[in-house]
């Protein structure tokens, strides 16, 4: 449904680049990202982000508000 509402206009190379990045964050290879995944990634990259900032980030990216970030949401 989401793909129909907001098209993802990326070249094949861009799609490959962002999917590689997505898979680096999704270390458990679930096919989606959780708040835990994002926290782990940002801690490894030495970015200090507060709990409130994480919640805002999830709210902005998690369009269907199901608590996870699917690949389509990540790419959009």
N, C-alpha and C positions, 0 to 999 in steps of 0.2 A: 504494500500500500504506500509506504513511504517513498519508494522509488517513483511512483506515479505522480506524487504530489510535488516533490522537489527533485528535479533531475540532477544527477551527478555528472557534471561536465568536466571530466578529466581525460587527459590523453592516456593511452595505454601505459606509457612510461611513468606518468604521474600516479596512476592507479597502482602500478607495481611498487613504486617507492613508498606510498602511504600504507599499502598492505604489508610491506616488509616491516615498517615501523609499528603497525598494529600488532603484528605477530611478536615483535620484541617485547611489547607491553603484556601481551597475553601469553605469559610463560607456561601456563597450564594447557594451552591450546584448546580452549573452550569454544572459541569462535565469537566471544563477546568479552567486554571489559567490565569489571566491577570497580567499586570505590577502592577496594583493597588492592586491585591491580594498579590503579592510578597512583595510590599512595606509595606502593612499593617502587614503582618506576620513578616517581619524583624524588623519593628518598635516595635512591641509588644515584640519581643525577644531581644530588645535592641541592635541590630546590626546596626551600622551606615554605610550605603552604599550610595555612591553618585549616582546622576542621570546617569552619564556616566557608572558607574559600573552596574547599572540596565539594561541599554541598551545592554551592553556586555553580561550579563547573559542571557537576552532574546534571543540575537542573537545566543548564543551557544546552548541553549535548544530548541528554536523554529525552528526546522528543516525545516518545510515547509513555514516559514516566513509569517504566517498569523496573527501575533500579539497576539496569545494566546498559551498556553502550554496545549496540550491535554494529557490525561493520558498516552498514549503510549510514547510520548516525555518525560514526567516526569519519567517514569519507565526506559527508555533507559539511 
